[in-house]
Structures are given as structure tokens and as C-alpha cells.
Amino acid sequence: MATLAVLAVAFVAYMRNNDCVVPERTIIAHAGGSIDSLTYSNSREAVMNAIAQGVKYIELDIVISPEGEPLAFHSSPDMIDTLYSCDPPHMGEFKAAPLRGKNGKLYTPLTWREINEIFLSHPDLTFVVDKTDDPAILKKFFPRLKNRMVVECFSLERYAQVKNAGFKQALLSENSVGRATIVWQGIKHIFCPSEPKVEMIAMSRDTYDHQRLNRWLIKIFNIPVAMWTAVDLENAEKIFNNAPQVRMIYTNELSPQ
């Protein structure tokens, strides 16, 4: 019995080791951050506003056009008043005209070329990728940003691929985290070191608040959380203070209120 207890303590201590490279209390500009009180624009104007506010982690919704090229796009009804022939749009029609917001203003769309241009000209930025988790595509179109990318992954298989490909950080989406996933995946890592440990989970505030067992597991095994979505910086500060496992928060409004 004593041996089992020692083994259990050793296992928990091992699991609590975490190599997460993301600083604590990190604000992420959600979809580039709000611009003119509109969310989900993924536009150049939103990203440049986030940079002007001093935010270092910029999240974009990266989808793949029918031509196989990445672009930043979220078909959010509260933002985009631009009609395309398909979703995701063809690259040609996406580049042909500015995004029209529900407020009537125009915004500059971002293809993979413009994204590279912005991030390469701001070497202190980290690129947080949502929607696309294929490391082959990300390496092909953003080869110089790999070491500055945080990639949300939607399966354990993709998580392992992204970690093994050498990206800065992988986040495992809450949709891929069952009650036993964390413990079982850690056990596999012990016997197969090439199997990466879950080092960070992307999770909604609602899931964090209401799934007590998951919250208990991530606390016991010291797994940080990237949480969505705070309305503004004041809301983000309250979440940081009340949820100690939360290390990153996707935030809409980035200017002080």
C-alpha cells in the first residue's frame, strides 16, 4: 500500500511539471481585437490597433480558401456585411474588396501574405492561430513564424503533431478534453516519451465554471488554461484574479475603459 502511495505521489509530481512557455496573465487580441466596437473582423486595422495598445499576442481565425491558401476570416453576423460566393471565400473575391462592417465602415482583409508582413515587421508579436491546426499548412505558409505561433488543436493527434513540429505552444481545445483524457494521455507519455503531455487547454469561461471535475483535474495536474472570451481588460483582470489556472485570456476590447 505504501508503495502505491509513493508511486501516486511521484506520478502527480511528474504531471505537475509543466513546460508551458506562455507568460502568466497574457492578454490575447481576440480575432485581432475589437475595432470601432466590432468583434471578429480579423482585419489589418484591428491588428494594428492591438499593437498600438501594446498587446503582444494576436489571435486570428485562419481558414483555408478553396484554392488552398490561408486567410483570416470569421463569418460573424455581428461584424461582416460582405457577401461571398462561399465560406471560406475564394482568395480572389476576398482580396478584391474591403470588408464592410455592420457599422458601414470598411476594413482591410488579411491573407497569409499580409499576416506574414505584419508579424515579420513586429518581431515581438506572437501569432495565436484558431480554426486551422494542420502543422503542414502552417509551416508552408508561415515558415518564419513557427517559433512564434500558439496553435489551438482540435484533437490529441493534431496536438501531438503540432508539439512535435516545434511550434512555440499548442493548446488542446476543450472539445477534445474528456474526463479521463488528461490522466490517460499523461500515462502514455511516461511509457512513450514521444507522446507530448497536455501543457495547456483552450477553454470557455462557462466550461471552466461548470465542469467541476475537469477544473479539479487541471488544477491537480497544473495545466494552464487559455480562456475565451473577456469583454474588455477590466473583465479579463477579474478572471485572472478569480481563476488562478488561467494564464491567457482572449479579449475583445483592448483599450482602457
Salt bridges, closest charged atoms under 4 A:
ASP36 OD1 - LYS105 NZ 3.62
ASP61 OD1 - LYS131 NZ 3.00
GLU67 OE2 - HIS90 ND1 2.61
GLU69 OE1 - ARG113 NH1 3.62
ASP81 OD1 - LYS102 NZ 3.55
GLU117 OE2 - ARG44 NH2 3.54
ASP124 OD2 - LYS56 NZ 2.53
ASP130 OD2 - LYS131 NZ 3.44
ASP133 OD1 - ARG158 NE 3.09
ASP134 OD2 - ARG158 NH2 3.64
GLU195 OE2 - LYS188 NZ 3.75
GLU199 OE1 - LYS163 NZ 2.87
ASP206 OD1 - HIS210 ND1 2.95
ASP209 OD2 - ARG205 NE 3.02
GLU237 OE2 - ARG25 NH2 2.52
